C-alpha cells in the first residue's frame, strides 16, 4: 500500500465529501494558471489555422477529459465554426488493444503519436500524477517527432513536467485535480474561439488597467517582429580546395532570439516584468523561439504568423562574421489575429512601450497602431524604426533611427557626419510629430533633437575593441525605455543608453546573450542550469564548472571566470551558501548574502548558470552536472583539488587557473576595516 505525502495510509485517510470537497475545489481553482491556459488557446488557434492538429491522451478519468477536449474542438464549444483536427488517442479501442497486445501498454500512446503526429502539431497529456509510463513514452515520442508537448498534471515537479514544453500543475487531491483539468479544458477551448474571432471576448477580460492584475504587472511592453538568429561558429585554418573561399571547420550552432525578441530578452534582465506582443509561426523554428522567450521570463502575446519564422544566420570564425544569410520571405506574412480587448489593455496600461520594428508588418496592424496612439500611452512610447516598416504614430516620446536609417527617412540632407545627423533629426522630429528623435551614431554615440529645444544634445560614445555590434541598437532602445519608465528625463535616458549600448558591445554583443530564466537560482541543480548543460552537450559543446564563495566580487574573480569560460561553451558556478561560507571563512563571513552573490555572478557575460550548495564541497552538484572541465583558481596542484577524483570518474578533467596577484576578498575586507568602513 502506498502512503500519502503525510505518511497516512490512503485507506485510513479521511475522504473529502460534501462542503469539504467543494472547499478544496474552490481553493485549488484560485491557483489555476489561467494566463498559461489562455496562451495555449491562442497558440492552438494558430496551429489549427496553419493546418496542424491536436492530439490528446490520458488514463482513467484523465482519458475522459482528454476526449472532452477533442470533442469540443472537432465539434463546437458554443458558436458554429469549422471543425478542427483533434484526436483522443485512447478513444479508438481497437488501436489501443492491438498496440497493447503487440507492443505493450507503455507504447499505446507513443505509437499513435508516431502515426498521427506531425512537426508543428500539439500533444496535450493529462496525468494527475505525472508518472504514468505510457504518458511519459508518448511525450518522448512527440518530442522526437517535433510536436509541442503540453501537460496538465497534479503537483509539480514530476517526470511529465520535466519532459513537457509547457505544464499547468495543480497541487490537490486526485479528484480535485481532474475537476480543475476540466475547467482548464474549457478555458483553452474558449480562448481558441476568441482568438479566431468566432466568439467575442468576455467583458470581464477587457480590463480596466486599474482592476486587472495582468495589466498592472506588465510595466514594460515590447511590440514588434520576432526573428530567430543562429550563429554558426567555427575556426578558419585553410582555403577551400573547391573554390577561392575560406573553409570554416568545427562548426557549432547556437540559436538565440532576434529582432524584437532580442529586445525582450534584454529587457527581461531588468527588475520589471516584460510582455512581448509579436507573431510567432507554428513551425519548428517558431516553437524554438517561443521556448527561448519563455526561458528568459518573457510573457508572449502571440498574434500568430501565417508563414514561416524569419531566420537569420551568421557564419563566424572566432569573433568575426565571414558570411550572413537569411530565410525570410520578401513579403511579410500576415497576422492570424489582432489584439483582444484584454491584450489591448495590456498595451495601453503599460508604464512604457518599446516598438521594435523589423519591417515584418506587426506594427502596421490597425488595432496595434490604435493602441499605441492612445494619448496616455504615446507619451511613453519609444519607437525603434525600420526602413521597411511603418511610420511612427504621432506623439510618441522618442524615435531612435541610426544614421543610415535617418538618411533614408530624410533624404534631403546629403553627406555624412554630425551636422547631417542633426539636420535630419530636426527634420524627422517635425515630420513624425514626436517629442524627440535620437539619431544613434555607433561608436560616436548619439544626438538628441526635441521639440522643446533648438540645440541638439550630443552624447559621445566610448571606443571598444569588440567587433560584434549586432544587437547594439536593441540594447540602446531597451535602455532608453527602461530609464524613461524609471522617471528619467529624455536627455538622461539617452545619455544612459549610450553607455549601456557600449557596455553591451564590449561584453560581446548579441553573440554573448545566453537565455536563462530570471530569479531561478536554487540549490541542488536547478532546472534552468541543467537545461543549459543539456543544450550545450546536445550541440556537442564543452561544459565547464567552477566553485567558490565569491564574496565581495573583485577583478581577480572576474578574470578567473572569464578565463574559465574560454575553456568551453558554458560555465556553471557552484556557489557556497551562507552557512558553508561561515564554516569555511569564520563567523564574520560572508559579507554579501548568497542571493545577492548569485545575482551578481549571473550578471556576468562569462557565467551561464549559478547553483547554490550547502555542503563544504560542491561534489553533490558536480555529480549532477558532470562537467567536462572543473576549474580551481589559485596556487593549487591538481592533486590537491578534493573534487579532482570525482570529476575524473566520468572522464572530466580538473585544471588550475591563476588568480590575479595581490587580489583577494580577505585583503579587501582588511583594507576596509583599517579605514573604518566595517565596524
C-alpha positions in Angstrom: 0.0 0.0 0.0 1.3 3.4 -0.9 1.5 6.2 1.6 0.2 9.7 1.1 2.6 12.7 1.4 1.8 13.0 5.1 2.5 9.3 5.7 -1.1 8.4 6.4 -2.1 5.2 4.6 -4.6 6.1 1.9 -7.2 3.5 3.1 -7.5 5.3 6.5 -7.1 8.9 5.3 -10.4 10.9 5.6 -12.1 11.3 2.2 -13.3 14.8 1.5 -17.0 15.0 0.6 -19.8 17.5 0.7 -18.7 21.0 1.6 -15.2 19.8 2.3 -14.8 18.6 -1.3 -16.2 21.8 -2.6 -13.9 23.9 -0.4 -10.8 22.0 -1.7 -12.0 22.7 -5.3 -12.5 26.4 -4.6 -9.1 26.6 -3.1 -7.4 24.8 -6.0 -9.1 26.9 -8.7 -7.6 30.0 -7.2 -4.1 28.6 -8.1 -5.0 27.7 -11.7 -2.6 29.3 -14.2 -5.2 31.0 -16.3 -2.7 33.1 -18.2 -0.8 30.0 -19.5 -4.0 28.3 -20.5 -5.0 31.3 -22.5 -1.6 31.3 -24.1 -2.3 27.7 -25.0 -5.6 28.6 -26.6 -4.1 31.3 -28.7 -1.2 29.2 -29.8 -3.6 26.3 -30.6 -5.7 28.6 -32.8 -2.6 29.4 -34.8 -1.7 25.7 -35.1 -5.2 24.9 -36.5 -5.1 27.8 -38.9 -1.8 26.6 -40.2 -3.2 23.1 -40.9 -1.9 21.5 -37.7 -3.7 19.2 -35.3 -4.1 18.4 -31.7 -3.5 15.0 -30.1 -4.6 14.3 -26.5 -4.3 11.4 -24.1 -4.7 10.4 -20.5 -5.6 7.4 -18.3 -8.8 6.8 -16.4 -10.6 10.0 -15.6 -8.0 11.9 -17.4 -8.8 9.9 -20.6 -12.4 11.2 -20.3 -11.2 14.8 -20.0 -8.8 14.4 -23.0 -11.8 13.2 -25.0 -13.8 16.1 -23.8 -11.1 18.4 -25.1 -11.0 16.9 -28.6 -14.8 16.7 -28.9 -15.1 20.4 -28.2 -12.7 21.2 -31.0 -14.0 18.8 -33.6 -17.5 19.9 -32.7 -18.0 23.3 -31.2 -17.8 24.9 -27.8 -20.6 27.5 -28.3 -20.9 29.2 -31.7 -20.6 27.5 -35.0 -17.2 27.3 -36.7 -15.3 24.9 -38.9 -14.2 21.6 -37.2 -10.6 21.2 -36.3 -8.4 18.1 -36.3 -8.3 16.9 -32.7 -7.7 13.2 -31.9 -8.1 11.5 -28.5 -5.5 8.7 -28.7 -7.3 6.4 -26.2 -10.7 6.6 -27.8 -10.1 4.1 -30.6 -10.4 0.9 -28.7 -9.2 -1.4 -31.5 -5.9 0.5 -31.8 -5.4 0.6 -28.1 -5.9 -3.2 -27.7 -3.8 -4.0 -30.8 -0.9 -1.9 -29.7 -1.2 -3.1 -26.2 -1.1 -6.8 -27.3 1.8 -6.4 -29.7 4.0 -3.7 -28.2 3.0 -3.5 -24.5 0.7 -1.0 -22.8 3.5 1.5 -22.3 3.6 2.1 -26.0 -0.1 2.6 -26.5 0.0 6.3 -26.8 3.6 6.7 -28.2 2.8 4.5 -31.3 -0.3 6.6 -32.0 1.7 9.8 -31.7 4.2 8.5 -34.3 1.2 7.6 -36.6 -0.8 10.8 -36.3 1.6 13.5 -35.2 3.5 15.8 -37.5 6.1 18.5 -36.7 4.2 21.6 -35.6 1.3 19.7 -34.0 0.4 19.8 -30.3 0.1 16.9 -27.9 -1.8 17.5 -24.7 -1.2 14.9 -22.0 -3.4 14.7 -18.8 -2.0 12.9 -15.8 -2.8 13.7 -12.2 0.4 12.0 -11.0 2.8 12.9 -13.9 4.3 9.4 -13.5 2.3 7.2 -15.9 4.8 5.3 -18.1 2.6 5.3 -21.2 2.1 9.0 -20.9 5.8 9.6 -20.5 6.6 7.5 -23.5 4.1 9.5 -25.6 5.8 12.7 -24.5 9.2 11.4 -25.5 7.8 10.2 -28.9 6.2 13.6 -29.5 9.4 15.5 -28.8 11.3 13.2 -31.2 8.7 13.9 -33.9 8.8 17.7 -33.4 5.4 18.2 -31.7 4.9 20.6 -28.8 4.0 18.8 -25.6 1.7 20.5 -23.1 0.9 18.8 -19.8 -2.0 19.1 -17.4 -0.8 17.4 -14.2 -1.1 17.4 -10.4 1.6 18.7 -8.1 5.0 19.5 -9.7 7.8 18.7 -10.1 7.1 15.4 -11.7 8.6 13.4 -14.6 6.0 14.5 -17.1 6.5 18.2 -16.3 10.3 17.7 -16.8 9.7 16.4 -20.4 6.8 18.7 -21.4 7.4 22.1 -23.1 4.6 23.7 -21.0 3.0 22.5 -17.8 0.0 23.6 -15.8 0.1 21.8 -12.4 -2.4 21.7 -9.6 -1.3 20.7 -6.1 -4.5 19.0 -4.8 -6.1 15.5 -4.3 -6.7 13.5 -7.5 -10.4 14.2 -7.8 -9.9 17.9 -7.4 -7.0 17.9 -9.9 -9.3 16.2 -12.5 -12.1 18.7 -11.9 -9.6 21.6 -12.3 -8.4 20.0 -15.6 -12.0 20.1 -16.9 -12.1 23.8 -16.2 -8.7 24.1 -17.9 -10.1 22.3 -21.0 -13.0 24.8 -21.2 -10.6 27.8 -20.8 -8.4 26.6 -23.6 -11.3 25.9 -26.0 -12.9 29.3 -25.2 -9.6 31.1 -25.9 -9.3 29.3 -29.2 -12.7 30.6 -30.3 -12.0 34.1 -29.1 -8.6 34.1 -30.9 -10.3 33.0 -34.1 -12.9 35.7 -33.8 -15.7 33.1 -33.5 -16.9 34.5 -30.2 -16.4 37.9 -28.7 -14.2 38.1 -25.6 -15.8 38.1 -22.1 -16.2 41.8 -21.0 -14.5 40.8 -17.7 -11.4 40.1 -19.7 -11.3 43.6 -21.2 -9.7 45.2 -18.4 -9.5 48.5 -17.0 -5.8 48.7 -16.1 -6.6 49.7 -12.5 -8.5 46.5 -11.9 -6.8 43.9 -14.0 -3.7 42.4 -12.2 -2.4 41.1 -15.6 -2.3 44.7 -16.8 -0.8 46.2 -13.6 2.1 43.8 -13.6 3.2 44.4 -17.2 5.2 47.6 -16.8 7.4 47.0 -19.9 5.7 46.1 -23.1 7.6 45.5 -26.3 5.7 45.4 -29.7 7.5 44.1 -32.8 8.7 41.4 -35.1 10.4 38.4 -33.6 13.2 36.6 -35.5 15.3 33.6 -34.8 19.0 34.2 -35.1 21.6 31.4 -35.5 25.3 31.7 -35.1 27.4 29.0 -36.8 30.8 29.5 -35.2 34.0 27.6 -36.1 37.6 28.1 -37.0 39.3 29.1 -40.2 42.7 27.5 -40.9 42.5 26.8 -44.7 41.1 27.8 -48.0 38.6 25.5 -49.7 40.1 23.3 -52.4 36.8 23.7 -54.3 36.6 27.5 -54.6 38.6 30.6 -53.5 36.7 30.8 -50.2 37.8 30.1 -46.6 36.7 26.9 -45.1 35.1 27.1 -41.7 35.7 23.9 -39.7 34.5 22.6 -36.3 31.2 24.5 -36.6 29.0 24.8 -33.6 25.4 26.1 -34.0 23.7 28.2 -31.4 20.2 29.7 -31.7 19.1 32.9 -30.0 16.2 35.4 -30.1 16.5 38.1 -32.7 14.6 41.3 -33.6 12.0 42.3 -31.1 12.6 39.0 -29.3 16.2 40.0 -28.5 15.0 43.4 -27.2 12.5 41.5 -24.9 15.3 39.2 -23.6 17.5 42.2 -22.8 14.6 44.0 -21.1 13.8 40.9 -19.0 17.2 41.1 -17.4 15.9 44.2 -15.5 13.7 44.1 -12.4 10.3 44.6 -14.1 8.1 42.1 -15.8 8.2 42.1 -19.7 5.5 41.3 -22.2 6.3 40.9 -25.9 3.5 41.4 -28.4 4.6 39.6 -31.5 3.6 37.0 -34.0 5.1 33.5 -33.9 4.8 30.8 -36.5 3.7 27.3 -35.7 6.7 25.8 -37.4 9.7 24.2 -35.6 11.7 27.5 -35.5 8.7 29.3 -34.1 8.3 26.8 -31.3 12.1 27.1 -30.6 11.8 30.9 -30.5 8.8 30.7 -28.2 10.7 28.3 -25.9 13.7 30.7 -25.7 11.5 33.6 -24.8 9.8 31.6 -22.0 13.2 30.5 -20.6 14.1 34.2 -20.4 11.0 35.0 -18.4 9.2 36.9 -21.2 5.4 36.8 -21.3 4.4 36.5 -25.0 1.2 37.8 -26.6 1.3 35.7 -29.8 -0.9 37.0 -32.7 0.2 34.1 -34.9 2.3 34.3 -38.0 0.7 32.9 -41.2 4.0 31.9 -42.7 7.5 30.6 -41.8 9.6 32.1 -39.0 12.2 34.6 -40.3 15.6 33.1 -39.6 18.9 35.0 -39.9 22.2 33.0 -39.7 25.8 34.2 -39.4 28.8 32.1 -40.1 31.5 33.2 -37.7 35.2 32.4 -37.3 36.4 33.5 -33.8 34.9 36.9 -33.3 34.5 37.7 -37.0 31.4 37.2 -39.2 32.5 35.8 -42.6 29.0 35.2 -44.1 25.4 36.1 -43.3 22.3 34.6 -44.9 18.6 34.6 -44.1 15.5 32.7 -44.6 12.8 35.3 -44.7 10.1 35.8 -47.3 10.4 39.1 -49.3 6.8 39.8 -48.4 5.9 39.7 -44.7 3.4 37.0 -43.7 0.0 38.1 -42.4 -1.0 38.1 -38.8 -3.6 35.4 -37.9 -5.4 37.7 -35.5 -5.2 41.1 -33.8 -5.3 42.2 -30.2 -8.1 41.1 -27.9 -9.7 43.6 -25.6 -7.6 42.3 -22.7 -4.3 42.4 -24.7 -5.2 45.9 -25.9 -5.5 46.9 -22.3 -2.1 45.4 -21.6 -0.5 47.8 -24.1 -2.5 50.9 -23.1 -1.9 50.1 -19.4 1.9 49.7 -19.7 4.3 52.1 -18.0 6.5 52.1 -21.1 6.1 50.6 -24.6 9.1 49.9 -26.9 8.2 49.4 -30.6 10.9 47.2 -32.1 10.0 47.3 -35.8 11.9 44.9 -38.1 9.8 45.6 -41.1 7.7 42.3 -41.0 4.3 44.0 -40.6 3.2 43.7 -37.0 3.4 47.5 -36.2 1.3 48.2 -39.2 -1.7 46.3 -37.7 -4.5 48.9 -37.3 -5.6 47.8 -33.8 -2.0 47.8 -32.6 -1.4 51.3 -34.0 -4.6 52.5 -32.4 -3.4 51.2 -29.0 -0.1 52.9 -29.5 -1.8 56.2 -30.4 -3.8 56.4 -27.2 -2.7 59.7 -25.7 -1.7 58.3 -22.3 0.4 55.6 -24.0 2.1 57.7 -26.7 3.8 59.8 -24.1 5.8 56.8 -23.0 6.4 55.0 -26.4 10.0 54.5 -27.6 9.9 53.7 -31.4 12.9 51.9 -32.9 12.1 52.2 -36.7 12.9 50.1 -39.7 13.3 51.3 -43.3 10.7 48.8 -44.5 8.4 49.3 -41.5 5.5 51.7 -40.8 6.0 55.3 -39.8 5.8 56.0 -36.0 2.4 57.0 -34.7 2.1 60.7 -33.9 3.0 61.9 -30.4 5.5 59.2 -29.3 8.1 60.1 -26.7 11.2 59.4 -28.9 12.1 57.7 -32.2 15.6 56.1 -32.4 16.8 55.7 -36.0 20.5 55.1 -36.6 22.5 57.4 -39.0 21.8 55.2 -42.1 18.1 55.0 -41.3 17.8 58.7 -40.7 19.4 59.3 -44.1 16.8 57.1 -45.7 13.9 58.8 -43.8 15.2 62.3 -44.5 17.0 62.1 -47.9 17.0 65.9 -48.5 20.3 66.3 -46.5 23.3 64.9 -48.4 26.5 63.7 -46.8 27.5 62.0 -43.6 28.6 63.4 -40.2 27.3 65.0 -37.1 26.0 68.1 -38.8 23.9 65.9 -41.2 22.6 63.8 -38.4 21.5 66.9 -36.5 19.7 68.3 -39.6 18.0 65.0 -40.3 17.0 64.6 -36.7 15.4 68.1 -36.7 13.5 67.3 -39.9 12.2 64.0 -38.5 11.0 65.5 -35.2 8.6 67.7 -37.2 7.7 65.0 -39.8 6.9 62.3 -37.2 5.3 64.8 -34.7 7.3 63.0 -31.9 8.5 64.6 -28.7 12.1 63.7 -29.7 14.3 62.0 -32.2 17.7 60.5 -31.2 20.0 59.5 -34.1 22.3 56.8 -32.9 25.8 57.0 -34.4 27.5 53.7 -33.4 30.8 54.2 -31.6 30.4 58.0 -32.0 27.4 58.0 -29.6 24.1 59.7 -30.3 22.5 63.1 -30.9 19.1 64.1 -29.5 16.7 66.6 -31.0 13.4 67.5 -29.4 10.5 69.9 -29.9 11.4 72.0 -26.9 14.9 73.0 -27.8 16.6 74.1 -31.0 20.0 73.0 -29.6 20.9 69.3 -30.0 22.2 67.2 -27.2 25.3 65.3 -28.4 26.3 62.3 -26.3 29.8 61.0 -27.2 30.3 57.2 -27.4 33.1 55.1 -26.0 35.5 53.3 -28.2 35.6 49.5 -27.6 37.7 46.8 -29.1 34.9 44.4 -29.7 33.9 43.7 -33.3 30.4 42.3 -33.0 27.9 45.2 -32.9 24.9 43.0 -33.6 22.1 44.0 -31.2 23.6 47.3 -30.1 20.6 49.2 -31.4 18.2 47.0 -29.5 20.3 47.4 -26.3 20.2 51.2 -26.8 16.4 51.3 -27.3 15.7 49.0 -24.3 17.9 51.1 -22.1 16.1 54.3 -23.2 12.7 52.8 -22.5 13.8 51.4 -19.1 15.2 54.7 -17.9 12.1 56.6 -19.0 10.0 54.1 -17.1 12.0 54.8 -14.0 11.3 58.5 -14.4 14.4 59.8 -16.1 14.4 62.9 -18.3 14.8 62.1 -22.0 18.3 63.6 -22.0 19.2 61.4 -19.0 17.8 58.3 -20.8 19.8 58.9 -23.9 23.0 59.5 -22.0 22.5 56.3 -20.0 21.5 54.3 -23.1 24.7 55.3 -25.0 26.7 54.0 -22.0 24.6 50.8 -21.9 25.0 50.1 -25.6 28.7 50.5 -25.3 28.9 48.1 -22.4 26.7 45.6 -24.4 29.1 45.6 -27.4 32.1 45.4 -25.1 30.6 42.3 -23.4 30.3 40.5 -26.8 27.1 41.9 -28.3 24.2 39.6 -29.2 26.6 36.6 -29.5 27.2 36.8 -25.8 23.4 36.7 -25.0 22.6 33.4 -23.3 18.9 33.0 -22.5 18.2 31.8 -19.0 15.2 32.3 -16.6 15.4 35.2 -14.2 15.4 34.7 -10.5 15.7 30.9 -10.5 18.9 30.2 -8.7 18.1 27.2 -6.5 20.0 24.6 -4.5 20.9 21.2 -5.9 20.9 21.6 -9.6 18.0 24.0 -10.6 16.2 23.0 -13.8 17.4 26.0 -15.8 21.1 25.2 -15.2 20.6 21.5 -16.1 18.7 22.6 -19.2 21.6 24.8 -20.2 24.1 22.0 -19.6 21.9 19.6 -21.7 21.6 22.0 -24.6 25.3 22.6 -24.6 26.0 18.8 -24.7 23.4 18.3 -27.4 25.2 20.8 -29.5 28.5 19.0 -28.9 29.8 21.7 -26.6 32.1 21.5 -23.5 30.7 22.1 -20.1 32.9 24.0 -17.6 32.3 24.4 -13.9 34.0 26.1 -11.0 33.2 26.6 -7.4 33.8 29.0 -4.5 32.4 31.7 -2.2 32.8 34.7 -4.5 32.2 37.1 -1.5 32.9 40.7 -2.5 33.4 40.0 -6.2 36.6 41.6 -7.4 38.8 41.8 -10.6 40.5 38.5 -9.7 37.2 36.7 -9.6 36.1 38.3 -12.9 39.3 37.4 -14.6 39.2 33.8 -13.4 35.6 33.4 -14.6 36.3 34.9 -18.0 39.3 32.6 -18.5 37.3 29.6 -17.3 34.5 30.4 -19.8 37.1 30.4 -22.6 37.8 26.7 -21.9 34.4 25.6 -23.1 30.9 26.5 -24.2 29.1 27.1 -21.0 30.2 27.9 -17.4 28.4 26.9 -14.3 29.4 28.4 -11.0 28.9 26.3 -7.9 28.4 28.9 -5.1 28.7 28.2 -1.4 25.6 29.2 0.6 25.9 31.4 3.7 26.2 28.6 6.2 29.0 26.9 4.4 30.9 30.1 3.9 30.7 30.7 7.7 32.2 27.2 8.3 35.0 27.9 5.8 35.8 31.5 6.5 34.6 32.3 10.0 31.5 33.9 11.7 32.0 37.3 10.1 31.6 35.9 6.6 30.0 36.2 4.1 29.8 39.9 3.8 27.3 39.5 0.9 24.4 37.1 1.2 24.1 34.1 -1.2 21.2 35.5 -3.2 23.0 38.7 -3.9 26.2 36.9 -4.7 24.4 34.7 -7.2 22.7 37.7 -8.8 26.0 39.5 -9.3 27.6 36.4 -10.8 24.6 35.8 -13.1 25.0 39.3 -14.5 28.5 38.5 -15.9 28.6 37.6 -19.5 31.0 34.8 -18.8 28.6 32.9 -16.4 25.9 30.8 -17.9 24.4 29.5 -14.6 24.7 29.5 -10.8 23.9 26.7 -8.4 23.9 27.4 -4.6 25.0 24.4 -2.5 25.2 23.9 1.3 27.9 21.3 1.7 31.6 22.1 2.3 32.5 20.9 -1.2 30.3 21.0 -4.4 30.6 17.3 -5.1 26.8 16.7 -5.0 26.2 19.4 -7.6 29.1 18.3 -9.7 27.7 14.8 -9.7 24.5 16.1 -11.3 26.2 18.5 -13.8 29.2 16.2 -14.6 31.3 19.0 -16.1 33.9 18.2 -18.8 36.3 20.6 -17.1 36.4 21.7 -13.5 38.4 24.9 -12.7 40.0 25.8 -9.5 41.7 29.2 -9.0 44.9 29.9 -7.0 48.1 28.3 -6.0 47.0 24.6 -6.2 48.2 21.4 -7.8 45.5 19.3 -9.4 46.4 16.5 -6.9 45.4 18.9 -4.1 41.9 19.6 -5.5 39.4 17.5 -3.5 36.9 17.2 -6.3 39.5 16.1 -9.0 39.0 12.4 -8.5 35.2 12.7 -8.7 35.4 14.8 -11.9 37.8 12.3 -13.5 35.5 9.4 -12.7 33.2 10.4 -15.6 36.1 11.4 -17.9 36.3 15.0 -16.9 39.4 16.9 -16.1 40.3 19.3 -13.2 42.5 22.3 -14.1 44.1 25.2 -12.3 43.9 28.8 -13.4 45.9 31.6 -11.7 44.3 34.4 -9.7 45.3 38.0 -10.3 48.3 38.6 -8.0 47.5 40.6 -4.8 43.7 40.4 -5.1 41.6 38.6 -2.5 38.4 39.1 -0.6 40.2 38.9 2.7 42.7 41.6 1.7 39.8 43.8 0.6 38.0 43.3 3.9 41.2 44.1 5.8 41.7 47.4 3.9 38.1 48.4 4.5 38.3 47.5 8.2 41.6 49.5 8.6 39.9 52.6 7.0 36.9 52.2 9.4 34.5 51.1 6.7 33.5 48.0 8.6 32.9 48.0 12.3 
